[in-house]
Amino acid sequence: MSGTVLATARTRFDDGFSFDLHTHDFHLLSWSASATVTHHTSERDWLVPPTHALWMPAGVPHAIEVVSGGLGYGVILTGTTPWTEPTGVLVTPLIRELIVHLGTPGTAARDRAEQLLVTLLEPVPSTTFTLPVPDDPRLRTITDALVADPADDRDLAAWADHVAAGVRTPTRLFRAETGMTFAQWRTHARVRAALVLLARGTSVGATARAVGYRKPGAFAEAFRRVTGRAPSDLG
């Protein structure tokens, strides 16, 4: 990763704050230290928890919506970079401290901190933030129902009966249209729902039950597998 940091801005967001579709003539790394923010682009919605940041390239139209208010940082960069599309970044403890350091007025040793921050940025799979939506109407019936109620524990055979299809059809279509198996897609849907609940202050145990996990340990394992962090980091 390359690029030059121009500035780092620190902002406190209120619950429900939104910013209509707009573009920047610079690259922007958005990190919400204690907020959860959805970034909307023409291609997809990115639900970004405090454990991650989102790289928004220059010129990409996007809007934002604050799910849960808190403190946010924007690192403004310029230069040629390999990331030409919105890209998720895992915020490690070191990256977090560097962003906070750069966002503090009058901080010293900025040049070295800026260079180190840029070299540490590494992309994470987009499925950490986004949930692929299938085109097939039978799959859409299934996925829409699971988004509405992630705790629904029907297996794929039961869902196939629900949409009047043989189980092989949704099995094949889930892989073809989302790049995931049914089980993987449902796990991501549950974790996405959990991120919103945790950001609103719901306890880890209550969140686990609300999204379909009877055992908090199983929920924590699934959450960590998708996000790279423990749910207790947010809850």
Number of C-alpha atoms within 10 A of each C-alpha: 13 17 17 16 21 12 13 21 16 19 12 13 21 14 15 12 13 16 11 11 14 12 15 14 12 16 28 22 21 23 28 26 21 18 24 29 30 18 22 17 17 10 8 15 17 22 24 27 27 22 23 24 24 25 21 25 23 19 14 18 15 20 16 20 19 21 24 23 20 19 16 21 21 21 21 21 23 16 11 12 13 9 14 14 12 22 19 25 24 23 22 15 9 12 18 18 14 16 23 17 18 24 19 12 10 9 10 11 10 14 12 9 17 22 14 14 20 16 11 16 19 12 15 16 13 14 18 23 26 17 20 19 15 20 11 12 10 18 22 14 14 19 22 13 12 19 17 11 16 24 19 14 14 10 10 17 14 14 19 20 11 12 16 10 14 14 15 11 12 23 18 13 19 22 15 12 16 16 14 18 17 20 13 16 21 21 20 24 23 25 27 25 20 27 24 20 22 22 21 17 12 17 15 21 18 15 24 26 16 19 24 17 20 14 11 16 12 11 25 19 14 21 23 13 15 18 22 17 19 18 24 11 10 23 17
